[in-house]
């Protein structure tokens, strides 16, 4: 995880949002995101949990977590069938964010 977040610190929260949606957010990252809520509130002038702040800043719809879960579940079965091994949830999150959620 070298320099994925250099010059893009908010990207860490977007990745965490996707990992949480698919049920693979680790405790350390969850704790980090929760600890950063006061800074996020101050930076963006908003209120809410870190997940709500991500949704507000990225303009995510309320059904996005369910859509992400469906893509993960459907793709996971195909990946396992084609590769004989389970997909890496972190890799999925990075690819999903890079392909679908980045603003430029």
DRENZA-884847 format. One record per residue (C-alpha): residue in one letter; x, y, z. Coordinates in steps of 0.05 Angstrom, whole numbers, padded with zeros to 5 digits, always signed. Last residue first. Layout:
BEGIN
aXYZ/...
//
This chain:
BEGIN
x-00216+00245-00244/x-00270+00238-00192/x-00257+00166-00174/x-00316+00120-00162/x-00323+00069-00217/x-00258+00041-00245/x-00209+00062-00191/x-00259+00049-00135/x-00277-00020-00161/x-00204-00038-00174/x-00181-00017-00105/x-00240-00050-00071/x-00230-00115-00110/x-00156-00116-00092/x-00176-00107-00019/x-00227-00163-00024/x-00176-00212-00053/x-00213-00262-00097/x-00222-00334-00074/x-00184-00388-00111/x-00198-00437-00167/x-00185-00383-00218/x-00245-00385-00265/x-00297-00414-00217/x-00270-00372-00159/x-00273-00309-00201/x-00343-00324-00226/x-00368-00336-00155/x-00334-00273-00130/x-00362-00231-00187/x-00434-00244-00167/x-00421-00231-00093/x-00376-00171-00104/x-00423-00139-00156/x-00483-00152-00109/x-00446-00122-00049/x-00428-00060-00089/x-00501-00051-00110/x-00523-00059-00037/x-00472-00007-00014/x-00495+00040-00070/x-00569+00040-00051/x-00568+00106-00013/x-00537+00144-00071/x-00465+00167-00069/x-00451+00241-00079/x-00376+00230-00067/x-00372+00282-00011/x-00440+00265+00019/x-00430+00189+00015/x-00360+00195+00044/x-00386+00239+00101/x-00441+00188+00114/x-00390+00132+00119/x-00346+00173+00165/x-00406+00183+00210/x-00445+00248+00207/x-00434+00323+00202/x-00407+00368+00148/x-00359+00427+00142/x-00313+00388+00095/x-00246+00395+00131/x-00276+00403+00201/x-00323+00344+00195/x-00267+00302+00164/x-00220+00321+00220/x-00271+00303+00273/x-00287+00237+00237/x-00213+00215+00234/x-00218+00168+00294/x-00276+00131+00261/x-00236+00120+00197/x-00175+00097+00236/x-00218+00049+00278/x-00249+00019+00215/x-00180+00013+00184/x-00154-00025+00245/x-00217-00068+00250/x-00212-00094+00179/x-00265-00077+00128/x-00285-00140+00092/x-00362-00141+00094/x-00374-00123+00022/x-00400-00053+00038/x-00346-00043+00090/x-00292-00056+00038/x-00325-00006-00009/x-00328+00047+00045/x-00256+00032+00065/x-00233+00046-00007/x-00271+00112-00006/x-00241+00129+00062/x-00170+00116+00038/x-00185+00158-00024/x-00194+00218+00021/x-00118+00222+00030/x-00105+00232-00045/x-00037+00268-00051/x-00004+00203-00030/x-00060+00153-00017/x-00039+00098-00065/x+00034+00110-00047/x+00058+00046-00015/x+00000+00000+00000/
//
